[in-house]
Amino acid sequence: MKLFNRTLSFVNELSLRLKRNRRIKFDNSNIKINLGCGLTVEKGWQNIDGSLSSVVSSLPKFAKKIAYHLTGAKNSFTIDEYIKILSENCFIHHDLRTGIPMDDGVSEYVFSSHFLEHLYPGDAQVLLKDSYRVLKKGGRLRLSIPDLEFAIGLYPENKERMLKNYFFINNASNNFSNHKYMYDYDMIRSILANIGFQNILKSSYKASDFPDVERLDNRGEDSLFIEAIK
């Protein structure tokens, strides 16, 4: 099974590399982009992800059923829920370490929840710069990431939780699952400001007029929420 998973991961990685330089065109210039979406998606958004689920989202039902048993989706969703999510939402299979596969200034909103920490710092900055690029002037970015300050605050009483949940997540069969870095508010604010973002503010769980935030926000306890404007 481990060999099969590694082979599947290799094939997925190869597919992502072949797509890295593409640009997807849209008739609508007011699109909303959800980066590193996993299965936290919403209708009306372009949900971009490098996962097997995004690959099979446009395939027949039998392919979705197979994928269900090969992913971690079975830990959170029934098979019918999984198929419904993939069938009713727009997924784009793409490696976000290489940027966003869209033209400049096409989006009013860019959202990302618990994805940035899965990138090495250099790749994360590439993605944030590309988020700035694809946003229209005045467009908004909303980020949700594990809060470094919260994680460190677990030490020493909850040391094992701190290490297991934040600093040493290690999935040998799926490199995308592993945490590469963490941020506190000052760190992420500095990065966004250097890119050119304005009005960088700390937000709260589901407390914003950002579109669909009540359904897209998750993990309120340990998350840092930030919004910024281009």
Contacts in CASP RR format, 6 or more apart in sequence:
PFRMAT RR
TARGET T0000
AUTHOR 0000-0000-0000
METHOD contacts of the structure
MODEL  1
MKLFNRTLSFVNELSLRLKRNRRIKFDNSNIKINLGCGLTVEKGWQNIDG
SLSSVVSSLPKFAKKIAYHLTGAKNSFTIDEYIKILSENCFIHHDLRTGI
PMDDGVSEYVFSSHFLEHLYPGDAQVLLKDSYRVLKKGGRLRLSIPDLEF
AIGLYPENKERMLKNYFFINNASNNFSNHKYMYDYDMIRSILANIGFQNI
LKSSYKASDFPDVERLDNRGEDSLFIEAIK
2 172 0 8 1.000
2 173 0 8 1.000
5 70 0 8 1.000
5 173 0 8 1.000
5 174 0 8 1.000
6 173 0 8 1.000
8 52 0 8 1.000
8 70 0 8 1.000
9 173 0 8 1.000
9 174 0 8 1.000
9 175 0 8 1.000
12 50 0 8 1.000
12 51 0 8 1.000
12 52 0 8 1.000
12 55 0 8 1.000
15 55 0 8 1.000
15 93 0 8 1.000
16 50 0 8 1.000
16 93 0 8 1.000
16 94 0 8 1.000
16 95 0 8 1.000
17 95 0 8 1.000
19 93 0 8 1.000
19 94 0 8 1.000
19 95 0 8 1.000
19 101 0 8 1.000
20 94 0 8 1.000
20 95 0 8 1.000
20 98 0 8 1.000
21 98 0 8 1.000
22 94 0 8 1.000
22 101 0 8 1.000
23 101 0 8 1.000
23 102 0 8 1.000
23 103 0 8 1.000
24 92 0 8 1.000
24 101 0 8 1.000
24 102 0 8 1.000
25 103 0 8 1.000
26 46 0 8 1.000
26 102 0 8 1.000
26 106 0 8 1.000
29 105 0 8 1.000
29 106 0 8 1.000
30 107 0 8 1.000
30 108 0 8 1.000
31 46 0 8 1.000
31 102 0 8 1.000
31 106 0 8 1.000
31 107 0 8 1.000
31 108 0 8 1.000
32 44 0 8 1.000
32 45 0 8 1.000
32 46 0 8 1.000
32 107 0 8 1.000
32 108 0 8 1.000
32 109 0 8 1.000
32 110 0 8 1.000
32 111 0 8 1.000
32 211 0 8 1.000
33 45 0 8 1.000
33 46 0 8 1.000
33 48 0 8 1.000
33 100 0 8 1.000
33 102 0 8 1.000
33 107 0 8 1.000
33 109 0 8 1.000
33 110 0 8 1.000
33 111 0 8 1.000
33 131 0 8 1.000
33 134 0 8 1.000
34 40 0 8 1.000
34 41 0 8 1.000
34 42 0 8 1.000
34 45 0 8 1.000
34 46 0 8 1.000
34 47 0 8 1.000
34 48 0 8 1.000
34 111 0 8 1.000
34 112 0 8 1.000
34 216 0 8 1.000
35 48 0 8 1.000
35 96 0 8 1.000
35 100 0 8 1.000
35 110 0 8 1.000
35 111 0 8 1.000
35 112 0 8 1.000
35 115 0 8 1.000
35 127 0 8 1.000
35 131 0 8 1.000
36 47 0 8 1.000
36 48 0 8 1.000
36 49 0 8 1.000
36 50 0 8 1.000
36 96 0 8 1.000
36 112 0 8 1.000
36 113 0 8 1.000
36 115 0 8 1.000
37 45 0 8 1.000
37 47 0 8 1.000
37 48 0 8 1.000
37 49 0 8 1.000
37 54 0 8 1.000
37 91 0 8 1.000
37 113 0 8 1.000
37 115 0 8 1.000
38 47 0 8 1.000
38 49 0 8 1.000
38 51 0 8 1.000
38 53 0 8 1.000
38 54 0 8 1.000
39 53 0 8 1.000
39 73 0 8 1.000
39 76 0 8 1.000
39 77 0 8 1.000
39 82 0 8 1.000
39 85 0 8 1.000
40 113 0 8 1.000
40 216 0 8 1.000
40 218 0 8 1.000
41 47 0 8 1.000
41 85 0 8 1.000
41 89 0 8 1.000
41 91 0 8 1.000
42 89 0 8 1.000
42 212 0 8 1.000
42 215 0 8 1.000
42 216 0 8 1.000
43 88 0 8 1.000
43 89 0 8 1.000
44 89 0 8 1.000
44 90 0 8 1.000
45 89 0 8 1.000
45 90 0 8 1.000
45 111 0 8 1.000
45 212 0 8 1.000
46 90 0 8 1.000
46 92 0 8 1.000
46 102 0 8 1.000
47 54 0 8 1.000
47 89 0 8 1.000
47 90 0 8 1.000
47 91 0 8 1.000
47 92 0 8 1.000
48 54 0 8 1.000
48 91 0 8 1.000
48 92 0 8 1.000
48 94 0 8 1.000
48 96 0 8 1.000
48 100 0 8 1.000
48 101 0 8 1.000
49 91 0 8 1.000
49 92 0 8 1.000
49 93 0 8 1.000
49 94 0 8 1.000
50 93 0 8 1.000
50 94 0 8 1.000
50 95 0 8 1.000
50 96 0 8 1.000
50 176 0 8 1.000
51 71 0 8 1.000
51 93 0 8 1.000
51 176 0 8 1.000
52 67 0 8 1.000
52 70 0 8 1.000
52 71 0 8 1.000
53 67 0 8 1.000
53 71 0 8 1.000
53 73 0 8 1.000
53 82 0 8 1.000
53 86 0 8 1.000
53 91 0 8 1.000
54 91 0 8 1.000
54 92 0 8 1.000
54 93 0 8 1.000
55 67 0 8 1.000
55 93 0 8 1.000
56 63 0 8 1.000
56 64 0 8 1.000
56 66 0 8 1.000
56 67 0 8 1.000
56 86 0 8 1.000
57 64 0 8 1.000
57 86 0 8 1.000
57 87 0 8 1.000
57 89 0 8 1.000
57 91 0 8 1.000
57 93 0 8 1.000
58 91 0 8 1.000
61 83 0 8 1.000
61 87 0 8 1.000
64 82 0 8 1.000
64 83 0 8 1.000
64 86 0 8 1.000
64 87 0 8 1.000
65 79 0 8 1.000
65 83 0 8 1.000
67 73 0 8 1.000
68 74 0 8 1.000
68 79 0 8 1.000
68 82 0 8 1.000
68 83 0 8 1.000
73 82 0 8 1.000
74 82 0 8 1.000
77 85 0 8 1.000
92 101 0 8 1.000
94 100 0 8 1.000
94 101 0 8 1.000
96 115 0 8 1.000
96 119 0 8 1.000
96 127 0 8 1.000
97 119 0 8 1.000
97 123 0 8 1.000
97 126 0 8 1.000
97 127 0 8 1.000
98 126 0 8 1.000
99 126 0 8 1.000
99 127 0 8 1.000
99 130 0 8 1.000
100 127 0 8 1.000
100 130 0 8 1.000
100 131 0 8 1.000
100 133 0 8 1.000
100 134 0 8 1.000
102 134 0 8 1.000
103 134 0 8 1.000
104 133 0 8 1.000
104 134 0 8 1.000
105 133 0 8 1.000
105 134 0 8 1.000
105 135 0 8 1.000
105 136 0 8 1.000
105 137 0 8 1.000
106 134 0 8 1.000
106 136 0 8 1.000
107 134 0 8 1.000
107 135 0 8 1.000
107 136 0 8 1.000
107 139 0 8 1.000
108 135 0 8 1.000
108 136 0 8 1.000
108 139 0 8 1.000
108 140 0 8 1.000
109 139 0 8 1.000
109 140 0 8 1.000
109 141 0 8 1.000
109 142 0 8 1.000
109 210 0 8 1.000
109 211 0 8 1.000
110 131 0 8 1.000
110 134 0 8 1.000
110 135 0 8 1.000
110 139 0 8 1.000
110 140 0 8 1.000
110 141 0 8 1.000
110 142 0 8 1.000
111 141 0 8 1.000
111 142 0 8 1.000
111 143 0 8 1.000
111 210 0 8 1.000
111 216 0 8 1.000
112 131 0 8 1.000
112 142 0 8 1.000
112 143 0 8 1.000
112 144 0 8 1.000
113 143 0 8 1.000
113 144 0 8 1.000
113 216 0 8 1.000
113 217 0 8 1.000
113 218 0 8 1.000
113 219 0 8 1.000
113 223 0 8 1.000
114 144 0 8 1.000
114 145 0 8 1.000
114 146 0 8 1.000
114 218 0 8 1.000
114 219 0 8 1.000
114 223 0 8 1.000
116 124 0 8 1.000
116 127 0 8 1.000
116 128 0 8 1.000
116 143 0 8 1.000
116 145 0 8 1.000
116 181 0 8 1.000
116 183 0 8 1.000
117 145 0 8 1.000
117 146 0 8 1.000
117 179 0 8 1.000
117 180 0 8 1.000
117 181 0 8 1.000
117 182 0 8 1.000
117 183 0 8 1.000
118 176 0 8 1.000
118 177 0 8 1.000
118 178 0 8 1.000
118 179 0 8 1.000
118 180 0 8 1.000
119 127 0 8 1.000
119 180 0 8 1.000
119 181 0 8 1.000
120 180 0 8 1.000
120 181 0 8 1.000
121 180 0 8 1.000
121 181 0 8 1.000
123 180 0 8 1.000
124 181 0 8 1.000
124 191 0 8 1.000
125 191 0 8 1.000
125 195 0 8 1.000
128 191 0 8 1.000
128 192 0 8 1.000
128 195 0 8 1.000
129 195 0 8 1.000
131 141 0 8 1.000
132 141 0 8 1.000
132 195 0 8 1.000
132 196 0 8 1.000
132 197 0 8 1.000
132 230 0 8 1.000
135 141 0 8 1.000
135 230 0 8 1.000
136 230 0 8 1.000
137 230 0 8 1.000
138 229 0 8 1.000
138 230 0 8 1.000
139 229 0 8 1.000
139 230 0 8 1.000
140 210 0 8 1.000
140 227 0 8 1.000
140 228 0 8 1.000
140 229 0 8 1.000
140 230 0 8 1.000
141 192 0 8 1.000
141 197 0 8 1.000
141 226 0 8 1.000
141 227 0 8 1.000
141 228 0 8 1.000
141 229 0 8 1.000
141 230 0 8 1.000
142 203 0 8 1.000
142 208 0 8 1.000
142 210 0 8 1.000
142 213 0 8 1.000
142 225 0 8 1.000
142 226 0 8 1.000
142 227 0 8 1.000
143 188 0 8 1.000
143 224 0 8 1.000
143 225 0 8 1.000
143 226 0 8 1.000
143 227 0 8 1.000
144 217 0 8 1.000
144 218 0 8 1.000
144 219 0 8 1.000
144 223 0 8 1.000
144 224 0 8 1.000
144 225 0 8 1.000
144 226 0 8 1.000
145 182 0 8 1.000
145 183 0 8 1.000
145 188 0 8 1.000
145 223 0 8 1.000
145 224 0 8 1.000
145 226 0 8 1.000
146 166 0 8 1.000
146 179 0 8 1.000
146 182 0 8 1.000
146 219 0 8 1.000
146 222 0 8 1.000
146 223 0 8 1.000
146 224 0 8 1.000
147 184 0 8 1.000
147 185 0 8 1.000
147 222 0 8 1.000
147 223 0 8 1.000
147 224 0 8 1.000
148 182 0 8 1.000
148 183 0 8 1.000
148 184 0 8 1.000
148 187 0 8 1.000
148 224 0 8 1.000
149 184 0 8 1.000
149 185 0 8 1.000
149 224 0 8 1.000
150 221 0 8 1.000
150 222 0 8 1.000
150 224 0 8 1.000
151 162 0 8 1.000
151 165 0 8 1.000
151 166 0 8 1.000
151 167 0 8 1.000
151 182 0 8 1.000
151 222 0 8 1.000
152 162 0 8 1.000
153 162 0 8 1.000
154 161 0 8 1.000
154 162 0 8 1.000
155 162 0 8 1.000
165 222 0 8 1.000
166 179 0 8 1.000
166 182 0 8 1.000
167 179 0 8 1.000
167 182 0 8 1.000
168 179 0 8 1.000
169 177 0 8 1.000
169 178 0 8 1.000
169 179 0 8 1.000
170 178 0 8 1.000
171 177 0 8 1.000
171 178 0 8 1.000
183 191 0 8 1.000
183 224 0 8 1.000
184 224 0 8 1.000
185 202 0 8 1.000
185 224 0 8 1.000
185 226 0 8 1.000
188 224 0 8 1.000
188 226 0 8 1.000
189 200 0 8 1.000
189 226 0 8 1.000
192 200 0 8 1.000
192 226 0 8 1.000
192 228 0 8 1.000
193 200 0 8 1.000
196 230 0 8 1.000
197 228 0 8 1.000
197 229 0 8 1.000
197 230 0 8 1.000
198 228 0 8 1.000
198 229 0 8 1.000
198 230 0 8 1.000
199 227 0 8 1.000
199 228 0 8 1.000
199 229 0 8 1.000
200 226 0 8 1.000
200 227 0 8 1.000
200 228 0 8 1.000
201 226 0 8 1.000
201 227 0 8 1.000
201 228 0 8 1.000
202 224 0 8 1.000
202 225 0 8 1.000
202 226 0 8 1.000
203 225 0 8 1.000
203 226 0 8 1.000
203 227 0 8 1.000
204 225 0 8 1.000
205 217 0 8 1.000
205 220 0 8 1.000
205 223 0 8 1.000
205 225 0 8 1.000
206 213 0 8 1.000
206 214 0 8 1.000
206 217 0 8 1.000
207 213 0 8 1.000
208 225 0 8 1.000
208 227 0 8 1.000
210 227 0 8 1.000
217 223 0 8 1.000
217 225 0 8 1.000
END
